[in-house]
Amino acid sequence: MTRNKLYYLLLITCFTGFIYFLYNNQSLPNETVRVCLFKNVTCYPCPSCGTTRAIALLLEGKITASLLMNPFGIIVLIMMILMPIWILVDVVLKMDTFFNFYIKTELLIRTRWLAVFLIILVLFNWTWNIYKHL
């Protein structure tokens, strides 16, 4: 993937995530909007179920509650804040620091031991979400 395509894709993804988060937090407290296709079809939560609620808890300063809701929340929030800033700096300064970081990270994640470890973490989180009845 080229640098520009990656940057556009990530910026659109972050922008969509911000819009979804703002929309979800504007809904009424008793209103449940289920966007998760997996949960709608199977009635079981996916590994990322609760991430939006975890981000909302983080923004309220409830770090422990956020981590208990879904640890992916802190990762997603950090990525949604840092990626657009880093990409913008790269574009303005005509650099490739984020793109190079992305390529190195992708190569690292493709190593067998790390990929297996990350898959186990996702499966553990998924099991935990099912146990919590998210």
SULQUI-V23896 format. One record per residue. PSI is psi as a letter, one per 30 degrees, with the letter a starting at -180 (none if undefined). Layout:
((PSI) (PSI))
//
This chain:
((k) (l) (e) (e) (e) (e) (e) (e) (e) (e) (e) (e) (e) (e) (e) (e) (e) (e) (e) (e) (e) (e) (e) (e) (f) (f) (l) (k) (e) (f) (k) (j) (j) (j) (f) (j) (e) (e) (e) (e) (e) (f) (g) (k) (l) (l) (f) (g) (k) (f) (e) (e) (e) (e) (e) (e) (e) (e) (f) (f) (g) (i) (e) (e) (e) (e) (e) (e) (e) (j) (f) (f) (e) (e) (e) (e) (e) (e) (e) (f) (e) (e) (e) (e) (e) (e) (e) (e) (e) (e) (e) (e) (g) (h) (l) (g) (e) (e) (e) (e) (e) (e) (e) (e) (e) (e) (e) (e) (f) (f) (k) (e) (e) (e) (e) (e) (e) (e) (e) (e) (e) (e) (e) (e) (e) (e) (e) (e) (e) (e) (e) (f) (h) (none))
//
